[in-house]
Amino acid sequence: MAKKQFHIPKNFSAQYELIEGVKLKDFLFFIPSTILMLPIIFLIPIGALYKIIICAFLVFIPFCLVFIQPIDGRDIKVWQILKGKYDFMKRQKVFYYRKEGWNIESVQKKSKINNRRKR
């Protein structure tokens, strides 16, 4: 009896999506902007036009982070790219150095000269 073969699509994800291509975790970016918008709308005494502009800006930033995919054909969002760059900058850096004038050839020449002197 032959084994069954299953075809799994390349872009298949088992995560729950509220909108096609946008996962539930992505919508968490809208929570801080919503929390900031409520006091601006109800408590700060500024003009209605300024309130609309500020609230639109607070919604626009998470919208860009969640919905824009800078690499076509990949399910990578802007916030994931920014997080990767931040983690790369935050990592411990390793620096390799050599003392000036030191290299393998000079060490080998010195060892040959020292071996000849010992004889």
Buried (B, 14 or more C-beta within 10 A) or exposed (E): EEEEEEEEEEEEEEEEEEEEBEBEEBEEBBEEBEEEBEEBEEEEEEEEEEBEEBBEEBBEEBBEBBEEBEEEEEEEBBBBBEEEEEEEEEEEEEEEEEEEEEEEEEEEEEEEEEEEEEE
